[in-house]
Amino acid sequence: MKGPCKSSAKNEDQQGEVAATACTHSLGEPVTAALYLESCQALSVVPASCLLRQGSASELNLRHRGLGPQGARALAPMLTSNVYIKRLDLRDNGLCVAGAEALADVLCKNSIISDVDLSENQIGAAGLQALCAALAVNPAVQKMQLGGNRLEEKAAQHLAALLLRHTSLQSLDLSYNQLNDLAGETLGPALAENTGLTELNLSWNHLRGPGAIALAKGLEANIFLKVLDISHNGFGDSGASSIGEALKANNVLEELNMRNNRISMTGALRLGLGLQVNQTLRILIISKNPIRIEGYVSLLKSIRNNRSSALELLDLSEVQVNRECDDLTNSVTAILPGLCIKNNTSRRKDWPPASTPSQPAPAPTDSGLVSSMPL
């Protein structure tokens, strides 16, 4: 027995020992700190002073502390027994495979932690495998961030198994990894069958070709996902076409980010076919794609033809526009007054002035974006 009740536990009879145990539990904060200090001493780890002041706070933020695998092992006993911490942030600590395995052991036993950030820790496929096995038996975790962990094709197999088995996980961040087209072919069918995720971030990966198409088909069949970020991949026109097909059938997705995906005018046209009928998408970001003026026009015409569109934000910034685009934007927002369209506001010199001589034209904004939502 350790902590303030140690002496009473030694001097009292069995009844006193029971009382001392109750006292120890009521003083969980110093006992937790003692566990951590003992673990640090045993592993020759310098304790994190902020953790000793953690008390009963619901969030433990130890990002950028250089904990390493040994630091994760030192944390494990405290985290396993802690009943206060719900959000655990260990971003950028060089945990590697061994550290991920230590935390996986924690998640097998702790039923309080629901939000975990292990981004930028180089856990690799082996570390991910341990974490996925832990999550499969722990329904408490609802949000997991695994960005920047060098996850590749092999890791996708563990992720797919997780999506098929874990129905309590609601938010998964896999951004800034190396998930390629083969990984997409693995994840797509699992996404189709998943019944828990509402948010999925796959931005800054290498999803293209057949992998992008497979992922889009998974989206088409999914009936739970509301937010999907696939920005900064290589979906291209074939992927955009498949997303367009998915939007025809999907009646759940609300936010879609397709920024910087090598989508041309052809891809924009096919994506628009889905926008003509979709009634749930509220936010679409397709900026920084080479869709050109023709793609811009085709997207807006598709949206204009859908009087049941739920779109509130259409981000077409960094797409070159002309006067025709500007006029079309105005006509679309007249039909859908709740829609905000972001585009380039710089006026071409060859455009005729939009104001009368008695009313000077307003200067363009500094931001380079304009809301077309009526005042």
N, C-alpha and C positions, 0 to 999 in steps of 0.2 A: 504494500500500500504506500502510495506516495502522495505528497501535497500536504496541506494544512492539517489534514485529519490523521496523519501518520501516527502521532503519539497516542491518540485516543484509541486507535485500532489495536495497538499493542497492549494497553492497560485495561481494557474493558473485556467483559465476557462476550459470548456469542451475540447477545442482544446489542451490545455496544458496537460490535463489529458491523452489524447490519446498519446501525445508525451512522457509523463512520462511512460506510459505502454510499449511503444516501447523500451524505455531506459531500463526498468526492464528486458525485454526479452533479450536484447543484453548483459546484465550483468548477464547472467544465473548462473554463478558460485557462486557469493556471495549470490544470492537469494536461491540457492540450499542449501548452507551451513546454511543459516538462517532457512530454513525449518527444517533441520535436528536438529539444536540446539534447536529450539522451541519444536520439538517432544520429544527430549531427556529430556528436562526440564519438560514437561508435564507428562512423564512416569517415572521420577526419574531415568534416565539411564545416566551413564557416557559416554560422546561422545567419539567416536574413532577418535583420533587426525589425523590419516592418511586420514580419509575420508574428513576432513575439508581442506586437501591439495589436494583433488582429482582433482579439476579443470575440464578440458574438456577431461581427459583421457578416453579411451574407455574400460578399464578394471578396475574393483573394486575388489581388493583382500583383504578380511577380514578373511581369514582362521585362525583357532586356536585362536580366540579372546575371546571365552567364552561369546558370545553375549546373548545367551539364548532367550527364547520367547519374552521377553520385548525388547531386543535389536533389534530383527527382526521387532517388531511393530514400534520402533523408526525409523528404516530405511525406512519403507513403504512409507510415504509421499514423501520423497526425491526421491526414486527410481521410484515412479509413474510419477513424473513430469520431471525426468532427461531425456535429449535427447542425451546424450553422451555415456553412459555406454552400451556396447554391450555384454561384458562378466562379469558375476557376480560369484565370487568364495566365498562361505560361508562354505566351508568344515570344519567339526569338530567344531561346535559352540553350540551344545546342544539345537538346535532349537525346538525339539520335535513337537508335533502336532500343538500347538498354533502358533509357529513360522512358520511352513509350511503353515498354513492357512493364515497368514499375507502376506506371499510372494505370495501365490496363488492369493490373491486379487490384488497384484501388477501386476502379469502376465496377469490378466484379462484386465488391462487398459493400460499397457505399450507395445508399438509395436516396441521398439528399441532393447531390450535385446534379444539376439539370442543364447547365450551360458550360461548355468547355472550349477554350481557344488554345490550340496547340500549333498554330501557324508558325512557319519558318523555323522548324526544329529538326529538319533533315531526318525524319523518322523512316523514310523509305517504305518499300513494300512489306518488309518484315515487321517493322513497328506498326504499320497499319493493320496487318493481319492480327496482331495481338489486341489492338484496340477494337477492331470489328468483332472479334470473338467475345470481348467483354461487353460490348454494346448489345450483342445478341441476347444476353441474359439479364440486361439491366434496362428496364423500361423507363427509368427515371430521366435519362438523358434525352433532352428534346432539341438541343442545338449543339452542333459540332463544327468548329472551324479548323480546317486542315490545309489552308493555303500555303504555297511555297514550301512543300515538303518533298520535292523530287519524286512525286508519284507518277509512275509510268504505266505501260500496258499491263504488267503483272499485277500492279496494285488494283487495277480495274476489276480483276476477278474477285478480290476481297470486297470491294465496294459493291459490286453487283450482288454478292451473297448477302451483304448487309441490307441492301434495299429490299431484298426479297423476304428477309426474316424480321427486320426491326420496323415495327409499325408505329412506334412512339416518337421516333426521330422526325422533327418537323422542319428543321433548317440545317442544310449542309453546305459548307463553303469549301470548294475544291479549286479555287482560283490559283493562278501562278504555279501550275504544275506542268508536267509533260505528258498529259493524257492525249494520245494520238488517235488516228482514225480507227485502229484496231481496238483501242480502249472504248471508243464510241460505239463500236459494234457490240461490245460486251455490255456496256451500260444501257444502251437503248432498250432492249427487251426487259431488263430489270426495272427501268423507269416505268415501262408500260404496266408492270404488275404491282408496283409499289403503292401502298395504301396509307402512307403517313406523311410524306414530305409535302410541305406547302411552299418552301423556298429552296432553290438550288442555284448555286453560283459556280459556273464552269468557265468563267472568263479567263483570258490569258493562258489558254492551253493550245493544243495543236489539233483540234478537231476539224476534220475536213473530209471530203470525199465520201466513201461509203459509211464512215463513222458518223459524219454529220447527218446523213440521211437516216441512219438507224436511230439516232437520238431523236430526230424529228418524228419518226414513226412512234417512238416511245411516248413522246409528248401527245401525239394524236390519241393514244389509247388511255393516257393517264387522266384520272378524274379527281385528283386532289391538288395538284401543283398550281399555285397562284402566281408565283414570282420565279422567272427564269432569266438568268444572266448568261448569255453565251457570247458576249462581246470579246473582241480581240482574239478570234479564232480564224479559221479559213473556210467557213461554210460555203462561200462562193454561190454561184447561181443555182447549182443543183441542191445545195442545202437550203437556200432561200425558197426554192420551189417546194421542197418537202415541208418546210415550215408553213408555207401557204396552204398546203393540203391539210396540215394538222389543224390550222386555225378554222378550217371549214367544219371540222368535227368536234374540236375541243370547245367546251362551253364552261370552262372553269378558270383558265389562265387570265390573269388581270394585268400583269406587267411583263414585258419582254424587251430585253436589251440585246440588240444585234449590231451594235456599233463596231466599225472597223472589221468587216468580215469578207472583204473582196467581192461584194455584191455589185453587179453592174445593172444596167438598164433592164436586161433580160430577167435577172433575178427579182428586181423590183416589180416588174410586171406580173410575175407569177405569185409573188408574195401578196400583191394586191387582190388576187382572186380570192384569197382567204379573207382579206379585210372587207370584201364586198358582202360577206354573209355573217362574219363573226359578230356576236352580240355581248361579249364579256370583257374583251381586252380594253383596258383603260389607259395604259401607258405603252407606247411603242417608241423605242430609240433606235434609229437606223442611221445616225450621223456617221460621218467619215467613211462613207462607202462611195465608190465611183459610179453612182447611179445616173449621174448627169441630169440635164434638164428633162429629158424624155422619161426617165425613171421617176423623177419628182412629180411630173404631171400625171403619170399613170397611177401612182399611189393615191394622189389626192382625188382623182376621178373615181377610183374604186371606193374610197371612203364616202365621197359625195353620193354615190349610188346606194349607200347603205343607211337608210333612215333610222335603223335600229342600232347603229353603232354606239358603243359605250365609250369611245375614245375621249379622253380628257387632255392628253398630252401626246403630241406627235413631234418628235425631235428629228428634224432634217437639217440641223446645223452643219456647216462645213460642206454643204452641197451647193454648187454654183446655180444661181437662179437668174431668171430674166423677168421682164415685165409680165409676160404671160403667166409665169408662176405666181407672181404677186397678185394678179387679178383672180387667178383660180383660188388662191388662198382665201381671198376675201369672200368669194362665192361659197366656198366650203364652210367657212365659219358663220356665214349667214344662215345656212341650213342647219348647222350643228353649233349653236351659240356656246355650248359648254366646252368646246374644243380649243385648246391652245396649241398653236403651231410655232415651233422654233425654227427659224431659218436665218440666212445671212441677210442683213439689213442694208448692206452697202449698195447704194444706187448706182447703176451703170450710167456713165455720162451720156450715153446715147438714148436713155429713156426720156420721154417728154416729161416736163414738170407735172407733178400731181396736184398742184395747188393753183389757185387763181392769183393774179398779180397783187390783189389786195390782201392775200393770206399767204405769207411766206411759208415755204415748206419746212417742216421740223427737221432739225439736225439729227443725223443717225446717232444711235446710242453707242456708248463705249464698249458695251459687252459683246457687240456683234450678234446678239440674239434679240428677237422681238417676239412679243406675245401677240398673236392675232385675235385673242379673246376680246370681244367687243366691250367697250366701256359702259 
